[in-house]
Amino acid sequence: KGIVYTPEGKGPFPALIVIHEWWGLNDWVKEQASKLADQGYVTLALDLYRGKVASSPDEAHQLMRGVPEDRSKRDLAAAFDYLASLPNVKKNKIGAIGWCMGGGYSLDVALQEPTLAADVINYGHLATDPSELKKINAPVLGLFGGKDMGITPDDVHTFEQKMKQLGKKIDVTIYPDAGHAFENPNNKAGYREGDAKDAWNKTVEFFAANLKH
């Protein structure tokens, strides 16, 4: 399942797979997909939880753990193939973006889709095995919090270093005062408005540079 948002005007358009946090496909993620469609992309907000949305961290944790790895890979592949099949989508200009759990899945799309054209990881789980990272062809934008306990700055530096050693295009920003999920205003204690705005601007510029030319 997923929701498609289409920009105004005549296509064909570049497209984006938009992947939710561990909460599920909630209003905040739909809003991001809608805002990205306003930027001129056909966006597919994918639902990896099959309709379930968590209301507590415990529930979110259970839902996240309940997603079988082979199923998520199939869902991500299906999302890519679906966008590529649409007559109003430029097949060679498909990108992916995700936050938190979805950031890790966004990286998975880059690992499994050799023709992905741009990839944004917002504080998502990172791969570091060079034999895996070798598979990535898409330029990657990574946005992380310096105070994130789960995906630490050390993890991010290792990932960035290995990507650079392999000659991959990677652009990383670590916001020193931000923790995990700093871009989502529903994260009352952790939201960092200035950093979130900067991250959004970087995302818009990155996608425009890689998908609109």
C-alpha positions in Angstrom: 0.0 0.0 0.0 1.0 3.6 -0.5 -0.2 7.0 -1.4 0.8 8.9 -4.6 1.0 12.7 -4.7 1.3 14.2 -8.2 2.6 17.7 -8.9 0.6 20.2 -11.0 1.4 20.7 -14.6 2.3 18.3 -17.4 4.9 15.5 -16.8 6.9 13.5 -17.2 8.2 14.3 -13.7 11.1 13.0 -11.6 9.8 10.8 -8.7 10.5 9.9 -5.1 9.9 7.0 -2.8 9.1 8.5 0.6 9.6 6.1 3.5 8.1 6.6 7.0 9.6 6.6 10.4 9.0 3.7 12.9 5.6 5.2 13.7 4.2 4.2 10.3 2.6 6.1 7.5 1.2 8.9 9.6 0.2 12.5 8.8 3.7 13.9 9.2 5.1 11.6 6.5 2.2 12.3 4.2 2.8 16.0 4.7 6.5 15.5 3.6 5.4 13.6 0.5 2.9 16.3 -0.3 5.5 19.1 0.2 7.9 17.2 -2.0 5.2 16.8 -4.7 4.9 20.6 -4.6 8.6 20.8 -5.5 7.8 18.9 -8.8 8.1 15.2 -8.0 5.6 12.4 -8.2 5.9 11.0 -4.7 4.9 7.6 -3.4 4.5 7.5 0.4 5.1 3.8 1.0 3.4 1.9 3.8 5.6 -0.9 5.1 3.3 -1.6 8.0 0.2 -2.5 5.9 -2.0 0.1 7.4 -0.9 0.1 11.0 0.2 3.3 12.7 1.8 3.3 16.2 0.7 5.6 18.9 3.4 4.8 21.5 7.2 4.1 21.2 6.6 0.5 22.4 4.1 -0.1 19.7 6.4 1.5 17.1 9.2 -0.7 18.2 7.0 -3.8 17.9 5.8 -2.8 14.4 9.3 -2.0 13.2 10.6 -5.4 14.5 7.6 -7.1 12.9 8.6 -6.2 9.3 10.2 -9.3 7.7 13.4 -8.2 5.9 12.5 -10.1 2.7 9.1 -8.4 2.6 10.5 -4.9 3.1 12.9 -5.5 0.2 10.1 -6.7 -2.0 8.0 -3.7 -1.0 10.8 -1.2 -1.7 11.4 -2.9 -5.1 7.7 -2.8 -5.9 7.6 0.9 -5.0 10.5 1.6 -7.4 9.0 -0.5 -10.2 5.6 1.1 -9.7 6.9 4.6 -10.1 9.0 3.5 -13.1 5.9 2.1 -14.7 3.9 5.4 -14.5 3.6 7.2 -17.8 4.1 10.6 -16.1 7.4 9.6 -14.4 11.0 9.9 -15.8 12.3 6.4 -15.3 15.9 7.5 -15.0 15.1 10.2 -12.4 13.7 8.3 -9.4 15.1 9.0 -5.9 14.4 7.9 -2.3 14.1 9.6 1.0 13.3 8.3 4.5 13.6 9.3 8.2 14.6 7.2 11.2 13.7 3.6 10.3 12.8 4.9 6.8 16.3 6.4 6.5 17.8 2.9 6.8 15.3 1.7 4.2 16.2 4.6 1.9 19.8 3.3 2.0 18.4 -0.2 1.2 16.8 1.2 -1.9 20.2 2.6 -3.1 21.7 -0.8 -2.4 19.2 -2.8 -4.3 18.3 -0.5 -7.2 21.3 0.2 -9.4 19.5 2.9 -11.4 18.3 4.9 -8.4 19.3 8.5 -9.2 19.4 10.2 -5.7 19.2 9.0 -2.1 18.5 10.9 1.1 19.1 9.3 4.5 17.7 11.2 7.6 19.2 9.7 10.7 18.8 6.1 9.4 20.7 2.9 10.1 23.9 2.7 8.0 25.7 -0.1 6.1 29.5 -0.2 6.3 30.5 -3.3 4.5 32.4 -2.2 1.4 31.1 -5.2 -0.7 27.6 -3.9 0.0 28.3 -0.1 -0.4 30.0 -0.9 -3.8 26.5 -1.6 -5.2 25.4 2.1 -4.6 25.3 4.2 -7.8 23.1 7.0 -6.5 24.6 10.1 -4.9 23.8 10.2 -1.2 22.8 13.0 1.1 23.0 12.1 4.8 21.5 14.3 7.5 22.3 13.3 11.1 22.2 14.5 14.7 25.4 14.9 16.7 23.6 13.8 19.8 22.0 10.7 18.3 22.6 7.8 20.6 21.5 5.2 18.1 23.3 6.4 14.9 26.3 8.0 16.4 28.7 10.6 14.7 31.3 7.8 14.7 29.0 5.6 12.7 28.3 8.4 10.3 32.0 9.2 9.8 32.8 5.5 9.1 30.0 5.3 6.6 31.2 8.6 4.9 34.8 7.5 4.8 34.0 4.1 3.3 31.8 5.7 0.7 34.5 8.1 -0.3 37.1 5.3 -0.5 34.9 3.6 -3.0 34.6 6.8 -5.0 30.9 7.3 -4.3 29.2 10.7 -4.2 28.3 11.5 -0.6 27.4 14.6 1.2 27.0 14.4 5.0 25.8 17.0 7.6 25.9 16.3 11.3 24.0 18.9 13.3 25.9 19.1 16.6 23.0 20.1 18.9 20.4 17.7 17.4 19.5 14.2 18.5 17.5 11.5 16.7 14.4 12.6 14.8 15.2 16.3 15.1 13.2 17.1 11.9 9.8 16.0 13.2 7.9 18.7 15.3 5.9 15.9 16.9 9.1 15.0 18.7 8.5 17.7 21.2 11.7 17.4 23.2 14.0 16.6 20.3 12.7 18.9 17.5 15.3 21.5 16.3 13.5 24.0 14.1 16.6 25.7 12.7 18.3 22.4 11.9 15.1 20.9 10.4 14.7 23.9 8.1 18.3 23.6 7.0 17.9 19.9 6.4 14.8 20.5 4.3 16.6 23.1 2.2 19.5 20.8 1.7 17.1 18.0 0.6 15.3 20.2 -1.9 18.6 21.4 -3.4 20.0 17.9 -3.6 17.0 16.5 -5.3 16.8 19.4 -7.7 20.5 19.0 -8.6 20.3 15.3 -9.2 16.8 14.7 -10.5 15.9 17.8 -12.4 18.8 18.2 -14.8 
